[in-house]
Amino acid sequence: MFIQTEITPNDDSLKFIPGAQVMGENGGTAEFLDTKSSLSSPLAIRLMGIEGVKSLFYGPDFVTVSKNEGSEWSVLKPEIYSTLMEFFSSNQTLFRSPEDRDAAGPSDTRILDTDSEVVAMIKELLETRVRPAIMEDGGDIEYRGFGEGEAFEGDGIVRVKLKGSCRGCSSSTVTLKSGIERMLMHYIPEVKGVKQILDKDEEIALSEFDKLEKRLEQEQTQPKRAG
């Protein structure tokens, strides 16, 4: 078995392609952010057990591995290769049960009877146009809501969550604004913008980064004292 790797826009995420189906073409995706969430998948448990691995993402035919910032790919890759090769060569099941598999995959873009025409169009575009493009970079997008009627005070903003290699990626804002937002606003006049929903840890990391930037700016503008 030959396992390929592809870089992603996120330096701390690599896309591993085992040459075999992972979730499958119509199998959705799955994300594991900690050891507890990985208990449903034998492969995820083993990969999360590798020191330096931060999170995992399963796509149709790839596994995106994200590492801690201080870890080196040169150290991690051999063990990741070995784990993937052993797993896929032995034809093990990806999840412990069909129920675990169903629970892992997103159902966010499934069009419901209660969805308005606008929401149905948003979901359709995310599923058919946006999701395939983001998966090329080892990530995924999850629909989290739209501001219409009483929802979100009818602000016309589409709420989404970026996953996999796109989670915490510095280029994710550019992806949202120049790609997703522009396309949705072009095809659906009711859409006024797109907003990324962040997890608590992402909000904290972003807040700390902003503080660091402001501190560096202040240091640059303050006159140096004579020694």
Helices and strands as residue ranges (DSSP letters): E 4-7, E 13-17, E 30-32, G 37-40, H 42-48, E 53-58, E 63-67, H 73-89, H 98-104, H 117-125, I 126-130, H 131-136, E 139-146, G 151-154, E 157-164, H 172-174, I 175-181, H 182-187, E 193-196, H 200-221
